[in-house]
Amino acid sequence: MQLFSFFLMAPPADGGSGSGFTSILFMAAIFVVFYLFIIRPQSKRQKEIQTKVSEMKKGDKVVTSSGIIGILSSIEDDSVLIEVGSNVKIRFLKTAINDVNPNKPEKKS
């Protein structure tokens, strides 16, 4: 890290034409930081959600993008039927599901 700050703060060798390289280096460093801390984790999380949605089955507990929590009642091609209360079912698109099995379904006795 000290080496990086040394290159950014060092005066140009020929008197004033080195600022172009420094700004390009700085922009590249910003892009690398954005990729490592924002873009990469978000795409990894999105792939995990897609995997969970493709593997969900009847009886799984799901959370939708609007914050509704319910138990999966049936699965169709591009939509699901979620039971949110006793005899209350809502149909959602599969793309609206954010999480599958966040706390495992409760067992009714």
ROSE-4610 file (N, C-alpha, C; in Angstrom, 1 decimal, always signed):
// ROSE-4610
residu = [M/M/M/Q/Q/Q/L/L/L/F/F/F/S/S/S/F/F/F/F/F/F/L/L/L/M/M/M/A/A/A/P/P/P/P/P/P/A/A/A/D/D/D/G/G/G/G/G/G/S/S/S/G/G/G/S/S/S/G/G/G/F/F/F/T/T/T/S/S/S/I/I/I/L/L/L/F/F/F/M/M/M/A/A/A/A/A/A/I/I/I/F/F/F/V/V/V/V/V/V/F/F/F/Y/Y/Y/L/L/L/F/F/F/I/I/I/I/I/I/R/R/R/P/P/P/Q/Q/Q/S/S/S/K/K/K/R/R/R/Q/Q/Q/K/K/K/E/E/E/I/I/I/Q/Q/Q/T/T/T/K/K/K/V/V/V/S/S/S/E/E/E/M/M/M/K/K/K/K/K/K/G/G/G/D/D/D/K/K/K/V/V/V/V/V/V/T/T/T/S/S/S/S/S/S/G/G/G/I/I/I/I/I/I/G/G/G/I/I/I/L/L/L/S/S/S/S/S/S/I/I/I/E/E/E/D/D/D/D/D/D/S/S/S/V/V/V/L/L/L/I/I/I/E/E/E/V/V/V/G/G/G/S/S/S/N/N/N/V/V/V/K/K/K/I/I/I/R/R/R/F/F/F/L/L/L/K/K/K/T/T/T/A/A/A/I/I/I/N/N/N/D/D/D/V/V/V/N/N/N/P/P/P/N/N/N/K/K/K/P/P/P/E/E/E/K/K/K/K/K/K/S/S/S]
num = [1/1/1/2/2/2/3/3/3/4/4/4/5/5/5/6/6/6/7/7/7/8/8/8/9/9/9/10/10/10/11/11/11/12/12/12/13/13/13/14/14/14/15/15/15/16/16/16/17/17/17/18/18/18/19/19/19/20/20/20/21/21/21/22/22/22/23/23/23/24/24/24/25/25/25/26/26/26/27/27/27/28/28/28/29/29/29/30/30/30/31/31/31/32/32/32/33/33/33/34/34/34/35/35/35/36/36/36/37/37/37/38/38/38/39/39/39/40/40/40/41/41/41/42/42/42/43/43/43/44/44/44/45/45/45/46/46/46/47/47/47/48/48/48/49/49/49/50/50/50/51/51/51/52/52/52/53/53/53/54/54/54/55/55/55/56/56/56/57/57/57/58/58/58/59/59/59/60/60/60/61/61/61/62/62/62/63/63/63/64/64/64/65/65/65/66/66/66/67/67/67/68/68/68/69/69/69/70/70/70/71/71/71/72/72/72/73/73/73/74/74/74/75/75/75/76/76/76/77/77/77/78/78/78/79/79/79/80/80/80/81/81/81/82/82/82/83/83/83/84/84/84/85/85/85/86/86/86/87/87/87/88/88/88/89/89/89/90/90/90/91/91/91/92/92/92/93/93/93/94/94/94/95/95/95/96/96/96/97/97/97/98/98/98/99/99/99/100/100/100/101/101/101/102/102/102/103/103/103/104/104/104/105/105/105/106/106/106/107/107/107/108/108/108/109/109/109]
x = [+0.8/+0.0/+0.9/+2.0/+2.9/+3.5/+3.8/+4.3/+3.3/+2.0/+1.0/+0.9/+0.9/+0.8/+2.0/+3.2/+4.4/+4.3/+3.8/+3.7/+2.7/+1.6/+0.6/+1.1/+2.0/+2.4/+3.8/+4.5/+5.8/+5.6/+6.5/+6.4/+6.9/+6.4/+6.9/+8.4/+9.1/+10.5/+10.9/+10.1/+10.5/+9.9/+9.3/+8.9/+7.4/+6.5/+5.1/+4.3/+4.8/+4.0/+3.6/+3.7/+3.4/+2.0/+1.3/-0.1/-1.0/-0.8/-1.7/-1.6/-0.4/-0.2/-0.8/-0.6/-1.1/-2.6/-3.3/-4.7/-5.3/-4.6/-5.0/-4.8/-3.8/-3.5/-4.6/-4.9/-5.9/-7.3/-7.7/-9.0/-9.0/-7.9/-7.8/-8.0/-7.4/-7.5/-8.9/-9.6/-11.0/-11.9/-11.6/-12.4/-12.2/-10.9/-10.6/-11.3/-11.3/-12.0/-13.5/-14.1/-15.6/-15.9/-15.0/-15.3/-15.2/-14.1/-13.9/-15.0/-15.4/-16.3/-17.7/-18.1/-19.5/-20.0/-19.4/-19.9/-19.8/-18.6/-18.4/-19.3/-19.4/-20.3/-21.7/-22.2/-23.6/-23.9/-23.0/-23.3/-23.2/-22.3/-22.3/-23.6/-24.1/-25.4/-26.5/-26.5/-27.6/-27.6/-26.4/-26.3/-26.8/-26.5/-27.0/-28.5/-29.1/-30.6/-31.2/-30.6/-31.1/-31.1/-30.0/-29.8/-30.9/-31.1/-32.1/-33.5/-33.8/-35.2/-35.4/-34.4/-34.5/-34.6/-34.1/-34.2/-35.3/-36.1/-37.1/-38.2/-38.9/-39.9/-41.1/-42.2/-43.4/-43.0/-43.5/-43.3/-42.1/-41.3/-40.2/-40.8/-40.0/-40.4/-39.6/-40.4/-39.8/-40.1/-39.2/-39.3/-39.4/-40.4/-40.5/-39.8/-39.6/-38.9/-39.8/-41.0/-41.9/-41.9/-41.2/-41.1/-42.1/-42.9/-43.9/-43.2/-43.5/-43.0/-44.1/-43.9/-44.9/-44.3/-45.2/-44.8/-45.2/-44.4/-44.6/-45.7/-46.8/-47.9/-47.9/-47.5/-47.4/-46.4/-45.8/-44.8/-45.3/-45.3/-45.6/-44.4/-44.5/-43.4/-42.7/-43.4/-42.8/-43.4/-44.3/-45.0/-45.1/-45.3/-45.5/-46.7/-47.3/-48.4/-47.9/-48.0/-47.4/-48.6/-48.6/-49.6/-49.0/-49.7/-49.2/-50.0/-51.1/-51.9/-52.8/-53.7/-54.6/-55.6/-55.5/-56.4/-56.2/-55.0/-54.7/-53.5/-53.7/-52.6/-52.5/-51.2/-50.9/-50.0/-50.3/-49.5/-48.4/-47.1/-46.0/-45.2/-44.5/-43.6/-42.3/-41.6/-40.4/-39.4/-39.4/-38.4/-38.5/-39.7/-40.0/-39.5/-39.0/-38.5/-37.1/-36.8/-35.5/-34.7/-35.4/-34.7/-35.6/-35.0/-35.7/-35.2/-36.1/-35.7/-34.9/-35.3/-34.5/-34.4/-35.4/-35.4/-36.0/-36.1/-36.8/-38.2/-39.1/-40.5/-40.8/-41.8/-42.1/-43.0/-42.8/-43.6/-44.9/-46.0/-47.3/-47.6/-48.0/-48.3/-49.8]
y = [-1.2/+0.0/+1.2/+1.2/+2.4/+2.6/+1.5/+1.7/+2.4/+2.0/+2.6/+4.1/+4.5/+5.9/+6.6/+6.0/+6.6/+7.0/+6.1/+6.4/+7.5/+7.6/+8.6/+10.0/+10.0/+11.3/+11.7/+10.9/+11.2/+12.2/+13.3/+14.2/+13.6/+14.0/+13.5/+13.7/+12.8/+12.9/+14.0/+14.3/+15.3/+16.6/+16.9/+18.2/+18.5/+17.7/+18.0/+17.2/+16.2/+15.4/+14.1/+13.8/+12.5/+12.3/+13.4/+13.3/+12.4/+12.2/+11.4/+9.9/+9.4/+8.1/+7.9/+8.9/+8.8/+8.8/+9.6/+9.5/+8.2/+7.7/+6.4/+5.3/+5.3/+4.4/+4.5/+5.7/+6.0/+5.5/+5.7/+5.2/+3.7/+3.1/+1.6/+1.1/+1.7/+1.3/+1.4/+2.5/+2.7/+1.6/+1.2/+0.2/-1.2/-1.5/-2.7/-2.8/-1.7/-1.7/-1.9/-1.2/-1.4/-2.8/-3.4/-4.8/-5.7/-5.6/-6.5/-6.4/-5.2/-5.0/-4.8/-4.5/-4.3/-5.2/-5.3/-6.0/-7.5/-8.0/-9.4/-10.1/-9.5/-10.1/-10.1/-9.0/-8.9/-10.0/-10.2/-11.2/-12.6/-12.8/-14.1/-14.4/-13.4/-13.5/-13.8/-13.1/-13.3/-14.7/-15.3/-16.7/-17.7/-17.4/-18.2/-18.2/-17.0/-16.9/-17.7/-17.6/-18.3/-19.8/-20.3/-21.7/-22.1/-21.4/-21.7/-21.7/-20.8/-20.7/-21.9/-22.3/-23.4/-24.7/-24.8/-26.0/-26.1/-25.0/-25.0/-26.1/-26.5/-27.5/-27.1/-27.8/-27.6/-27.7/-26.8/-26.8/-26.0/-25.4/-24.6/-23.2/-22.6/-21.3/-20.3/-19.3/-18.3/-16.9/-16.0/-14.5/-13.9/-13.0/-12.3/-11.0/-10.3/-9.0/-8.0/-8.2/-7.2/-7.5/-8.5/-8.8/-9.8/-10.4/-11.3/-12.7/-13.3/-14.6/-15.6/-16.7/-17.7/-19.1/-20.1/-21.4/-21.8/-22.3/-22.7/-23.7/-23.4/-24.3/-25.1/-24.4/-25.1/-24.3/-25.0/-24.4/-24.6/-23.6/-23.7/-23.3/-23.1/-22.7/-21.5/-20.4/-19.1/-18.4/-19.1/-18.5/-19.6/-19.1/-20.0/-19.5/-20.4/-20.1/-20.2/-19.1/-19.1/-18.9/-19.8/-19.6/-18.7/-17.6/-16.6/-16.7/-17.3/-17.5/-18.7/-18.9/-20.0/-19.7/-20.6/-20.5/-19.1/-18.5/-17.3/-17.6/-17.6/-18.0/-16.8/-16.5/-15.4/-16.0/-15.6/-16.1/-15.0/-15.5/-14.6/-15.2/-14.3/-14.7/-15.3/-16.2/-16.8/-15.7/-14.7/-13.7/-12.8/-12.8/-12.0/-12.7/-13.9/-14.6/-14.2/-13.7/-13.3/-14.3/-15.2/-16.2/-17.4/-18.5/-19.8/-20.4/-20.9/-21.5/-20.6/-19.4/-18.5/-19.1/-19.7/-20.2/-21.6/-22.3/-23.6/-23.5/-24.2/-24.1/-24.7/-24.1/-24.5/-25.8/-26.7/-28.0/-27.7/-28.0/-27.9/-29.2/-29.1/-30.3/-30.5]
z = [+0.0/+0.0/+0.0/+0.7/+0.7/-0.6/-1.4/-2.7/-3.6/-3.5/-4.3/-4.0/-2.8/-2.4/-2.8/-2.8/-3.2/-4.7/-5.5/-7.0/-7.2/-6.5/-6.7/-6.2/-5.2/-4.7/-5.2/-5.9/-6.4/-7.6/-7.6/-8.7/-10.0/-11.1/-12.4/-12.6/-13.3/-13.4/-14.4/-15.4/-16.4/-16.2/-15.0/-14.7/-14.8/-15.4/-15.4/-16.3/-17.0/-18.0/-17.5/-16.2/-15.7/-15.1/-15.1/-14.5/-15.2/-16.5/-17.3/-16.8/-16.6/-16.1/-14.7/-13.9/-12.5/-12.5/-13.3/-13.3/-13.9/-14.9/-15.5/-14.4/-13.7/-12.6/-11.5/-11.2/-10.1/-10.6/-11.8/-12.4/-12.4/-12.8/-12.8/-11.3/-10.4/-9.0/-8.5/-8.9/-8.5/-9.1/-10.3/-11.0/-10.3/-9.9/-9.3/-7.9/-7.2/-5.9/-6.1/-7.0/-7.3/-7.7/-8.5/-8.9/-7.7/-6.9/-5.8/-4.7/-4.4/-3.3/-3.6/-4.9/-5.2/-6.3/-7.4/-8.6/-8.3/-7.9/-7.8/-6.7/-5.5/-4.5/-4.9/-5.6/-6.0/-7.0/-8.0/-9.0/-8.4/-7.4/-6.7/-5.9/-5.3/-4.5/-5.5/-6.6/-7.6/-8.1/-8.4/-8.8/-7.8/-6.5/-5.4/-5.3/-5.5/-5.5/-6.6/-7.8/-9.0/-8.8/-8.1/-7.8/-6.9/-5.8/-4.8/-5.4/-6.2/-6.9/-7.8/-8.5/-9.4/-8.7/-7.5/-6.7/-5.7/-5.6/-4.5/-4.8/-3.7/-3.8/-2.9/-3.1/-2.3/-0.8/+0.0/+1.5/+1.9/+1.0/+1.4/+1.8/+2.7/+3.2/+2.3/+1.8/+0.8/+1.3/+0.8/+1.1/-0.3/-0.5/-1.8/-1.7/-2.9/-2.9/-2.2/-2.1/-1.3/+0.2/+0.6/+2.0/+2.6/+1.7/+2.1/+2.4/+3.5/+3.9/+3.9/+3.2/+3.2/+2.8/+2.8/+2.5/+1.1/+0.3/-1.1/-1.2/-1.9/-2.1/-3.4/-4.5/-5.8/-6.7/-7.6/-8.5/-10.0/-10.8/-12.2/-13.0/-14.3/-15.1/-14.7/-14.6/-14.3/-13.0/-12.4/-11.2/-10.1/-8.9/-7.7/-6.9/-6.2/-5.3/-3.9/-3.1/-1.7/-0.7/+0.3/+1.3/+2.4/+2.7/+3.6/+4.9/+5.0/+6.2/+6.0/+7.0/+6.8/+5.7/+4.7/+3.5/+2.7/+2.8/+2.1/+1.2/-0.1/-1.1/-2.1/-2.4/-3.3/-4.4/-5.7/-6.8/-7.1/-7.2/-7.5/-8.7/-9.4/-10.4/-9.6/-10.2/-9.6/-9.5/-10.4/-10.3/-9.0/-8.4/-7.2/-5.9/-6.0/-4.8/-4.5/-3.3/-2.9/-2.1/-1.4/-0.5/-0.4/-0.3/-0.1/+1.2/+2.1/+3.4/+4.3/+4.5/+5.4/+6.8/+7.4/+8.7/+8.8/+7.7/+7.5/+8.0/+7.3/+7.7/+9.1/+9.7/+11.1/+10.9/+11.8/+11.8/+12.6/+12.0/+12.7/+13.3/+14.6/+15.3/+15.5]
